[in-house]
Amino acid sequence: MRTRTALTAAALATAAALTLTACGDSDSGDDGGTEQIEGAKDTASDKPESETPGAGAEAPADAPDVSLPEDVKLVFEWGEATKPDEVVAQRDAQNFLRSVFRGVTEQSSADPAAQFYARDQALTYAQDQVEQSLDAGVTVTGTQRFYRLEREAHASAVAFSFCANQSEMYSKDVETGKVHRTEESDSSYLYYQVVMGKYPGRDDIWQATSVDVEGEATQCR
């Protein structure tokens, strides 16, 4: 049992308490479970990637929209993967994160993007983030950076560990449009562990199966 900090915890802190407690699914036997991740760990370079979703691999034609409003930007300073499976898994790890922010900005826990890019505990996590923003009556605005990526590959899963700086991502009232600006603090930093597994029956899509987020991640400063 671990405390799972909401994706937009600092941004929404002024409007609601968004700490989510949930058990992981490592005992489920799913290939995306964290206990099955073995093999070489690869630390990505600090070279910034394009903000275009899926930089390095083109998304399939049936992929749902993961675009965000002009005032919401996710910046991935992850470098580029080189192995084919890792390229697609990394693309869709980004798309998973975008799908969660899209659900918040669209104010819809039923947006198809999250269901396309997540399953199991990760899908529950994504839907919970949106439900909490709906309950608080807020969306987000600003820029969030993702950096210090490490990859750990397994035959049927890839684990991504990385930092996030959300000091420039703020909550915004849905009704009034008022932006709640906060000062940078330890709460601005998050540490993610996201496990990606192949979409069942397909090789061109990977889905997040497990998400763990550490709040106040001072090691990311």
Secondary structure as a PSIPRED ss2 file (coil, helix, strand):
# PSIPRED VFORMAT (PSIPRED V4.0)

   1 M C   1.000  0.000  0.000
   2 R E   0.000  0.000  1.000
   3 T E   0.000  0.000  1.000
   4 R E   0.000  0.000  1.000
   5 T E   0.000  0.000  1.000
   6 A C   1.000  0.000  0.000
   7 L C   1.000  0.000  0.000
   8 T C   1.000  0.000  0.000
   9 A H   0.000  1.000  0.000
  10 A H   0.000  1.000  0.000
  11 A H   0.000  1.000  0.000
  12 L H   0.000  1.000  0.000
  13 A C   1.000  0.000  0.000
  14 T C   1.000  0.000  0.000
  15 A C   1.000  0.000  0.000
  16 A C   1.000  0.000  0.000
  17 A C   1.000  0.000  0.000
  18 L C   1.000  0.000  0.000
  19 T E   0.000  0.000  1.000
  20 L E   0.000  0.000  1.000
  21 T E   0.000  0.000  1.000
  22 A E   0.000  0.000  1.000
  23 C C   1.000  0.000  0.000
  24 G C   1.000  0.000  0.000
  25 D C   1.000  0.000  0.000
  26 S C   1.000  0.000  0.000
  27 D C   1.000  0.000  0.000
  28 S C   1.000  0.000  0.000
  29 G C   1.000  0.000  0.000
  30 D C   1.000  0.000  0.000
  31 D C   1.000  0.000  0.000
  32 G C   1.000  0.000  0.000
  33 G C   1.000  0.000  0.000
  34 T H   0.000  1.000  0.000
  35 E H   0.000  1.000  0.000
  36 Q H   0.000  1.000  0.000
  37 I C   1.000  0.000  0.000
  38 E C   1.000  0.000  0.000
  39 G C   1.000  0.000  0.000
  40 A C   1.000  0.000  0.000
  41 K E   0.000  0.000  1.000
  42 D E   0.000  0.000  1.000
  43 T E   0.000  0.000  1.000
  44 A C   1.000  0.000  0.000
  45 S C   1.000  0.000  0.000
  46 D C   1.000  0.000  0.000
  47 K C   1.000  0.000  0.000
  48 P C   1.000  0.000  0.000
  49 E C   1.000  0.000  0.000
  50 S C   1.000  0.000  0.000
  51 E C   1.000  0.000  0.000
  52 T C   1.000  0.000  0.000
  53 P C   1.000  0.000  0.000
  54 G C   1.000  0.000  0.000
  55 A C   1.000  0.000  0.000
  56 G C   1.000  0.000  0.000
  57 A C   1.000  0.000  0.000
  58 E C   1.000  0.000  0.000
  59 A C   1.000  0.000  0.000
  60 P C   1.000  0.000  0.000
  61 A C   1.000  0.000  0.000
  62 D C   1.000  0.000  0.000
  63 A C   1.000  0.000  0.000
  64 P C   1.000  0.000  0.000
  65 D C   1.000  0.000  0.000
  66 V C   1.000  0.000  0.000
  67 S C   1.000  0.000  0.000
  68 L C   1.000  0.000  0.000
  69 P C   1.000  0.000  0.000
  70 E C   1.000  0.000  0.000
  71 D C   1.000  0.000  0.000
  72 V E   0.000  0.000  1.000
  73 K E   0.000  0.000  1.000
  74 L E   0.000  0.000  1.000
  75 V E   0.000  0.000  1.000
  76 F E   0.000  0.000  1.000
  77 E E   0.000  0.000  1.000
  78 W C   1.000  0.000  0.000
  79 G C   1.000  0.000  0.000
  80 E C   1.000  0.000  0.000
  81 A C   1.000  0.000  0.000
  82 T C   1.000  0.000  0.000
  83 K C   1.000  0.000  0.000
  84 P H   0.000  1.000  0.000
  85 D H   0.000  1.000  0.000
  86 E H   0.000  1.000  0.000
  87 V H   0.000  1.000  0.000
  88 V H   0.000  1.000  0.000
  89 A H   0.000  1.000  0.000
  90 Q H   0.000  1.000  0.000
  91 R H   0.000  1.000  0.000
  92 D H   0.000  1.000  0.000
  93 A H   0.000  1.000  0.000
  94 Q H   0.000  1.000  0.000
  95 N H   0.000  1.000  0.000
  96 F H   0.000  1.000  0.000
  97 L H   0.000  1.000  0.000
  98 R H   0.000  1.000  0.000
  99 S H   0.000  1.000  0.000
 100 V H   0.000  1.000  0.000
 101 F H   0.000  1.000  0.000
 102 R H   0.000  1.000  0.000
 103 G H   0.000  1.000  0.000
 104 V H   0.000  1.000  0.000
 105 T H   0.000  1.000  0.000
 106 E H   0.000  1.000  0.000
 107 Q C   1.000  0.000  0.000
 108 S C   1.000  0.000  0.000
 109 S C   1.000  0.000  0.000
 110 A C   1.000  0.000  0.000
 111 D C   1.000  0.000  0.000
 112 P H   0.000  1.000  0.000
 113 A H   0.000  1.000  0.000
 114 A H   0.000  1.000  0.000
 115 Q H   0.000  1.000  0.000
 116 F H   0.000  1.000  0.000
 117 Y H   0.000  1.000  0.000
 118 A E   0.000  0.000  1.000
 119 R C   1.000  0.000  0.000
 120 D H   0.000  1.000  0.000
 121 Q H   0.000  1.000  0.000
 122 A H   0.000  1.000  0.000
 123 L H   0.000  1.000  0.000
 124 T H   0.000  1.000  0.000
 125 Y H   0.000  1.000  0.000
 126 A H   0.000  1.000  0.000
 127 Q H   0.000  1.000  0.000
 128 D H   0.000  1.000  0.000
 129 Q H   0.000  1.000  0.000
 130 V H   0.000  1.000  0.000
 131 E H   0.000  1.000  0.000
 132 Q H   0.000  1.000  0.000
 133 S H   0.000  1.000  0.000
 134 L H   0.000  1.000  0.000
 135 D H   0.000  1.000  0.000
 136 A H   0.000  1.000  0.000
 137 G C   1.000  0.000  0.000
 138 V E   0.000  0.000  1.000
 139 T E   0.000  0.000  1.000
 140 V E   0.000  0.000  1.000
 141 T E   0.000  0.000  1.000
 142 G E   0.000  0.000  1.000
 143 T E   0.000  0.000  1.000
 144 Q E   0.000  0.000  1.000
 145 R E   0.000  0.000  1.000
 146 F E   0.000  0.000  1.000
 147 Y E   0.000  0.000  1.000
 148 R E   0.000  0.000  1.000
 149 L E   0.000  0.000  1.000
 150 E E   0.000  0.000  1.000
 151 R E   0.000  0.000  1.000
 152 E E   0.000  0.000  1.000
 153 A E   0.000  0.000  1.000
 154 H E   0.000  0.000  1.000
 155 A C   1.000  0.000  0.000
 156 S C   1.000  0.000  0.000
 157 A E   0.000  0.000  1.000
 158 V E   0.000  0.000  1.000
 159 A E   0.000  0.000  1.000
 160 F E   0.000  0.000  1.000
 161 S E   0.000  0.000  1.000
 162 F E   0.000  0.000  1.000
 163 C E   0.000  0.000  1.000
 164 A E   0.000  0.000  1.000
 165 N E   0.000  0.000  1.000
 166 Q E   0.000  0.000  1.000
 167 S E   0.000  0.000  1.000
 168 E E   0.000  0.000  1.000
 169 M E   0.000  0.000  1.000
 170 Y E   0.000  0.000  1.000
 171 S E   0.000  0.000  1.000
 172 K E   0.000  0.000  1.000
 173 D E   0.000  0.000  1.000
 174 V C   1.000  0.000  0.000
 175 E C   1.000  0.000  0.000
 176 T C   1.000  0.000  0.000
 177 G C   1.000  0.000  0.000
 178 K C   1.000  0.000  0.000
 179 V E   0.000  0.000  1.000
 180 H E   0.000  0.000  1.000
 181 R C   1.000  0.000  0.000
 182 T C   1.000  0.000  0.000
 183 E C   1.000  0.000  0.000
 184 E C   1.000  0.000  0.000
 185 S C   1.000  0.000  0.000
 186 D H   0.000  1.000  0.000
 187 S H   0.000  1.000  0.000
 188 S H   0.000  1.000  0.000
 189 Y E   0.000  0.000  1.000
 190 L E   0.000  0.000  1.000
 191 Y E   0.000  0.000  1.000
 192 Y E   0.000  0.000  1.000
 193 Q E   0.000  0.000  1.000
 194 V E   0.000  0.000  1.000
 195 V E   0.000  0.000  1.000
 196 M E   0.000  0.000  1.000
 197 G E   0.000  0.000  1.000
 198 K E   0.000  0.000  1.000
 199 Y C   1.000  0.000  0.000
 200 P C   1.000  0.000  0.000
 201 G C   1.000  0.000  0.000
 202 R C   1.000  0.000  0.000
 203 D C   1.000  0.000  0.000
 204 D C   1.000  0.000  0.000
 205 I C   1.000  0.000  0.000
 206 W E   0.000  0.000  1.000
 207 Q E   0.000  0.000  1.000
 208 A E   0.000  0.000  1.000
 209 T E   0.000  0.000  1.000
 210 S E   0.000  0.000  1.000
 211 V E   0.000  0.000  1.000
 212 D E   0.000  0.000  1.000
 213 V E   0.000  0.000  1.000
 214 E E   0.000  0.000  1.000
 215 G C   1.000  0.000  0.000
 216 E C   1.000  0.000  0.000
 217 A C   1.000  0.000  0.000
 218 T H   0.000  1.000  0.000
 219 Q H   0.000  1.000  0.000
 220 C H   0.000  1.000  0.000
 221 R C   1.000  0.000  0.000
